Amino acid sequence: MVPATGSAQSRGPSTSLRAGGTVLYDSRAVALTRIDTDASGTLWVQKNDLPRINGFELKPQGACRADICIPIPPAMMRGDLFNLTAFAGRVGQKFISDPAARVWSFGEIPVVQGAFVESRLAPDVTVPDRKGKPVRLSQFRGKKVLLVTWASW
């Protein structure tokens, strides 16, 4: 594997789409039937493959996933191709590649990871209050709660 170095922004894809490759992201392998690369290892994928790869969808306002939209400069798109390695650089996503094996592995996307952590909900638990009456954590949804636990074992 070759660590990604330099700018992911490239001069553009070669003139024809080549056979497929594999993108590894979020514990899954996505087999792509048509990709393109250049001498620096830049990965160009078909725009319609982007949702399968990382959940982002190209819209007029940029690459969007849930309530997050990343503006995309025109240089990252060419016809029906999208520069996935330039996108990774734009969002601070680390990646490594082995162009000879046609495999690219992408790490977590920081802006998505932050949104996921902030939106996580604690599991609903029920504990007795001081009088023995059951209290459910979900009763306090939307409020800040400090839940202190202790175990004797």
C-alpha positions as CSV (number, residue, x, y, z in Angstrom):
1,M,0.0,0.0,0.0
2,V,1.2,3.5,-0.8
3,P,0.2,6.3,1.7
4,A,-1.5,9.2,0.0
5,T,0.8,12.1,-0.5
6,G,0.7,15.5,-2.0
7,S,-2.4,17.1,-3.4
8,A,-5.4,14.9,-4.4
9,Q,-6.3,17.6,-6.9
10,S,-5.1,16.3,-10.2
11,R,-4.9,17.3,-13.8
12,G,-7.9,15.2,-14.6
13,P,-8.6,11.6,-15.5
14,S,-7.2,9.8,-18.4
15,T,-9.3,9.8,-21.5
16,S,-11.1,6.5,-20.9
17,L,-12.6,4.7,-18.0
18,R,-10.7,1.6,-17.0
19,A,-11.9,-1.6,-15.4
20,G,-13.1,-1.5,-11.8
21,G,-11.5,-1.3,-8.5
22,T,-12.4,-1.6,-4.8
23,V,-13.0,1.1,-2.2
24,L,-12.8,0.2,1.4
25,Y,-14.8,2.5,3.8
26,D,-16.7,2.1,7.0
27,S,-16.2,-1.7,7.4
28,R,-17.3,-2.5,3.9
29,A,-15.7,-3.1,0.5
30,V,-17.5,-1.4,-2.5
31,A,-16.7,-3.0,-5.8
32,L,-16.8,-0.4,-8.6
33,T,-17.1,-1.6,-12.2
34,R,-15.7,1.6,-13.7
35,I,-13.1,4.0,-12.3
36,D,-10.2,6.0,-13.6
37,T,-6.8,7.0,-12.1
38,D,-3.9,9.1,-13.2
39,A,-0.1,8.8,-12.6
40,S,-0.4,10.2,-9.1
41,G,-2.9,7.6,-8.0
42,T,-5.9,10.0,-7.9
43,L,-9.2,8.0,-7.9
44,W,-12.0,9.2,-10.1
45,V,-15.3,7.4,-9.6
46,Q,-18.6,7.6,-11.3
47,K,-20.8,10.2,-9.6
48,N,-23.7,7.8,-9.2
49,D,-21.3,5.5,-7.2
50,L,-20.7,8.1,-4.5
51,P,-23.7,7.2,-2.3
52,R,-22.7,3.5,-2.3
53,I,-19.1,4.5,-1.3
54,N,-19.6,7.0,1.5
55,G,-23.3,7.9,1.7
56,F,-22.8,11.3,0.1
57,E,-25.0,12.5,-2.8
58,L,-24.0,15.2,-5.3
59,K,-26.5,18.0,-5.3
60,P,-26.3,21.6,-6.7
61,Q,-25.1,22.8,-3.2
62,G,-22.3,20.2,-3.1
63,A,-21.8,16.7,-1.8
64,C,-24.5,16.1,0.9
65,R,-25.1,13.5,3.5
66,A,-28.0,14.0,6.0
67,D,-27.7,17.7,7.0
68,I,-24.1,18.1,6.0
69,C,-23.2,19.6,2.6
70,I,-19.6,20.1,1.4
71,P,-19.1,22.6,-1.5
72,I,-17.5,21.0,-4.5
73,P,-15.3,23.0,-6.9
74,P,-15.8,22.3,-10.6
75,A,-12.3,20.9,-10.9
76,M,-13.4,17.9,-8.8
77,M,-15.9,16.9,-11.4
78,R,-15.6,16.0,-15.0
79,G,-18.5,14.6,-17.0
80,D,-19.9,11.7,-15.0
81,L,-16.7,11.4,-12.9
82,F,-16.0,12.6,-9.4
83,N,-12.5,13.0,-7.8
84,L,-12.9,10.9,-4.7
85,T,-9.3,11.4,-3.4
86,A,-9.7,15.2,-3.8
87,F,-12.9,15.0,-1.8
88,A,-11.1,13.1,0.9
89,G,-8.5,15.8,1.1
90,R,-11.2,18.5,1.2
91,V,-12.9,16.9,4.2
92,G,-9.7,15.8,6.1
93,Q,-10.3,12.1,5.4
94,K,-7.1,10.0,5.5
95,F,-6.6,7.3,2.8
96,I,-4.1,4.9,1.5
97,S,-4.0,3.3,-1.9
98,D,-2.5,0.5,-3.9
99,P,-3.2,1.6,-7.5
100,A,-1.6,-1.5,-8.9
101,A,-4.0,-3.7,-7.0
102,R,-6.8,-1.1,-7.7
103,V,-7.7,-0.7,-4.0
104,W,-8.3,2.5,-2.1
105,S,-8.9,2.5,1.7
106,F,-10.6,5.6,3.2
107,G,-10.7,6.4,7.0
108,E,-13.4,8.1,8.9
109,I,-14.7,11.5,7.6
110,P,-14.2,13.9,10.6
111,V,-17.3,16.1,9.9
112,V,-19.5,13.0,9.7
113,Q,-18.0,11.3,12.7
114,G,-18.6,14.5,14.8
115,A,-22.2,14.7,13.8
116,F,-22.6,11.0,14.6
117,V,-21.1,11.3,18.1
118,E,-23.1,14.5,18.9
119,S,-26.4,12.9,17.8
120,R,-26.0,9.6,19.6
121,L,-28.6,8.8,22.2
122,A,-28.0,6.9,25.4
123,P,-29.9,3.6,25.7
124,D,-33.0,3.9,27.7
125,V,-32.5,2.5,31.2
126,T,-34.8,2.2,34.2
127,V,-33.5,2.7,37.7
128,P,-35.3,3.2,41.0
129,D,-35.3,6.6,42.6
130,R,-34.7,7.1,46.4
131,K,-38.3,6.1,47.1
132,G,-38.0,2.9,44.9
133,K,-40.2,4.3,42.1
134,P,-38.9,3.3,38.6
135,V,-37.5,6.2,36.6
136,R,-36.7,5.9,32.9
137,L,-33.9,7.9,31.3
138,S,-36.2,8.6,28.3
139,Q,-38.4,10.7,30.6
140,F,-35.6,13.3,30.5
141,R,-35.1,13.4,26.8
142,G,-34.0,16.8,25.6
143,K,-32.6,17.7,29.1
144,K,-29.1,17.4,30.4
145,V,-28.7,14.4,32.7
146,L,-25.9,13.2,34.9
147,L,-26.3,9.5,35.4
148,V,-24.0,8.2,38.2
149,T,-23.7,4.4,38.5
150,W,-21.8,2.2,41.0
151,A,-21.2,-1.5,41.2
152,S,-20.0,-3.4,44.3
153,W,-18.4,-6.3,42.4
